[in-house]
Amino acid sequence: MYFTDRGIEELEKRRGDDEVTLAWLSERLSEFVDIHPDFEVPIERFATWLARLDDPED
């Protein structure tokens, strides 16, 4: 198990039953980048990946 897997597992355990909107998630990601600017590039890449999941060209 990688270190990051523990964070994903914790998220699932703590919030796995929550329902959220993509607008809510976008706001949380923006807040995270504001607090941790060094993570801007990976967060932007993750958001782009999520946005384009259904795009057949990607």
C-alpha positions as CSV (number, residue, x, y, z in Angstrom):
1,M,0.0,0.0,0.0
2,Y,1.3,3.4,-0.9
3,F,1.2,6.3,1.5
4,T,-1.5,8.1,-0.5
5,D,-3.7,5.0,-0.4
6,R,-4.2,5.6,3.3
7,G,-5.7,9.0,2.6
8,I,-8.0,7.6,0.0
9,E,-9.1,4.9,2.3
10,E,-9.7,7.4,5.1
11,L,-11.8,9.5,2.8
12,E,-13.9,6.6,1.9
13,K,-14.4,5.5,5.5
14,R,-15.2,9.0,6.8
15,R,-17.2,10.4,3.8
16,G,-18.1,7.4,1.8
17,D,-21.8,7.8,2.4
18,D,-21.8,11.6,1.7
19,E,-23.2,13.0,-1.5
20,V,-21.5,16.0,-3.0
21,T,-21.7,18.1,-6.1
22,L,-18.9,18.7,-8.5
23,A,-19.2,22.4,-7.6
24,W,-18.5,21.5,-4.0
25,L,-15.5,19.4,-5.0
26,S,-14.2,22.2,-7.2
27,E,-14.4,24.6,-4.3
28,R,-12.6,22.3,-2.0
29,L,-9.8,21.7,-4.6
30,S,-9.5,25.5,-5.1
31,E,-9.2,25.9,-1.3
32,F,-6.6,23.2,-1.1
33,V,-4.5,24.8,-3.8
34,D,-4.8,28.2,-2.1
35,I,-3.4,26.7,1.1
36,H,-0.9,24.4,-0.7
37,P,0.2,26.2,-3.9
38,D,2.9,23.6,-4.5
39,F,0.2,21.1,-5.4
40,E,-1.4,23.4,-8.1
41,V,-0.1,21.4,-11.0
42,P,-1.2,17.9,-9.9
43,I,-4.6,19.2,-8.7
44,E,-5.2,20.9,-12.0
45,R,-4.2,17.7,-13.9
46,F,-6.5,15.7,-11.7
47,A,-9.4,18.2,-12.3
48,T,-8.8,18.1,-16.0
49,W,-8.7,14.3,-16.0
50,L,-12.1,14.2,-14.1
51,A,-13.6,16.8,-16.5
52,R,-12.6,14.8,-19.6
53,L,-13.5,11.3,-18.4
54,D,-16.2,10.9,-21.0
55,D,-14.4,12.6,-23.8
56,P,-13.6,10.0,-26.4
57,E,-10.6,12.0,-27.7
58,D,-8.7,11.8,-24.4
